[in-house]
Amino acid sequence: MDTYIDVISSLCRYVIGSDQWDHPAPYVYLEMGVESGQTFNAVAPGFHEAHAVDIDSSVGERIKTPDATTCVFHNETTDSFTRRLGLGDLGVYFDAVFIDAWHAFDQVMRDFAGVLPHVREGGLIFLHDTCPPTPAHVHPHHCNDAYRAPEAIRDTYPACELLTLPPGCGLTIVRKAPAGSKYAARRV
């Protein structure tokens, strides 16, 4: 696997193909912070429904999914989107989420906290830029301090399983433990 996109695509295809999720289709993907659309366009086609959140209105023109995938573009901030999720305005639950908007620790944690209640048990959340390869990468316009999020999530959300991989600038994979797992028993 060469890139974080390969990791996300492969894991999602594996989980969907192996019936690891304890619910029938449709499977739903969310990407927060889309930019070029490269990750969204690679991952979303494996899902029945895909949501993209970005403040740049031109992103809607860059995201493409096959006819079998329903694509919904939310032209708004991630804070606005998670607020609407919390109010029940969207009525959707996600099987996989990629958080790649603003890489500031506080923003990553708000995005995570806002979306976690809307991720199905056993669902995956991917955090980008969580293992900067050099001190120069810890810059507001690169990885920023998103690398602090995995440890904070581990401390704050004990029912989540985490693994950080170093390719590129790092990718953290978070799994929301299903009911009955040893991690779910740690829920507070």
N, C-alpha and C positions, 0 to 999 in steps of 0.2 A: 504494500500500500504506500503510495507516494505522498499523498497529501491528506489533510484533515477532511477534505471532501470525500476522498476514497473511504476513509474510516467511517464517516457518517453514513454514506450510501451503503456500504457493505453491512454494517451493523443493522441498519433499518431493513434491508432486504432479508438478512438472516432471520431477524425476529419475526417479520411478517411471514416469511416462508416456512418457519418452523412452528407456527401456531403457539408461540410463547405468550402472546397476549390472550388473556382469558375472556375475550369477547369477540363476537363475530365482526366482520367488516361492516361498515366502512372504517378505514384507518385514516387518521387525520394528522397532518404535519403543520407546524407553525415555525416560521422564521422571523426573528425580531432583529432588524437591521440587515437589509438585503444588498445594498450598494450595487454591485455590477450584475447581480442575479445569478452568478456562476454556481454558487452552492444550491440555491433554490432550484435552478433548472436541472441540476444533477440529481437532487434528492426527491423533490416533489412528485415526479412521475411514478414512484413506487407506491403512492398513497391514493386514496379515493378522493380526498379533499385536502387542499393545501391553502394555508393563509400566510400572507406576507405583510409585514408591518415595517413601514419606513416613512420618514418625514419628507423624502424626496419624491415628488409626484411623478418624475420621469421613470422611477423604478417600475411602475405599472406597465410601461412599454417594453421593459427588458425581461420580464419574467414570462416564461413559456411553459405550458404543461400540455401533455397529450389530451385529446378529447375526453378520455376516460377519467381525467382528474379535474374536479371542480376547483377552480382557482379564485381566491378572494383576496383582493389587495386593500389593505387598510392604510390610507395615507394620513398617518398621525404619529405622534410620539408613542414610545412604548409605555410611558406612564399613562397616557390617555387610554391606550388599548387595554392595559391591565385593569384600569379603573372600570371600564365598560364590562370587562370579563367579570369582575367582582360584583357588579350590579346585576349580573345575569342577562345583560343586553344581547349577548351573542349566543348563549345556550349551546356551547360547544365544548367538548373535551378532547384533549390532544394525546396522541400516542408517542409523538416525538416532537421536540422543540429544539431549535438552534438559536441561542442567544448570542448575538454578534452586533449589537448596536453600539452604544457608547461604552468604552472599556474602563470607565472609572469604577472603582470598587463599589461605591454607594449605588451607582446605577445598575450594575450587574446584580447586586443583592436585591434591589427593588424589583427588577425584571423577574428574577428567580422567585421571590416571594409572591409576586403578583400572579405568576403563571402556575406555580406548583399545585394549588388547589384544583386547577383545571387540567391536570395531567392525570391520566388514568393510572391505576395501580400497575406496576411493572413497566410504565412508560419511561422513556429516555429523554433527558435534557442534556444538550451539548453546550458547553461554554467555550468560547474561542479566546485565544491569546492569554492562556493561563500559565504558560511556562516560557517567559521571555528568555531567549538564548544568551543575551548579553545585557549589561546594565544600560546600554544605549537604547534598548527596546522598551525600557520602562520610561516612556515618554507619553505625554497626553495624546499625541497624534499617532501613537502606535499601540503597544500593549497596555500602556498606562499602568494602573495598579490592579488590574483584573486578576492578577496572579494571587491576590489575597483571598479571593472568593471561595476557592475550594475548601480551604481550612475553616473559614467562617461557616460555610454550609455544613461541613462535617460536625462542627460544634453546635450549630443551631438546629439542624434538622437530622437527628440521629436515625430516623427511619429511611434515610437515603444512603445508597451505596455509591462510592465515588472512585474513579480511576482517572489519573491525569497522564496523558501521553505527550511526549515532547516534540513530535514532528512540527517543523516550522516554528511557530511561536507557542505551541501547546494547545491541546484540546482536552478538556475535562469532560468525562462521561458520567452523568449522574443517573442513577436508576431509582425511581420511586418504588420502594419495596412493596410487593403485593401483601395483602392481608395473610397472616399465617406464617410469614417468613421470620427468621430470627431478627431481621432488622425491623420489621413491622412491630414486633413485640417491644421494641425500644421507644415506640411513639409515646409522647407525653401528652 
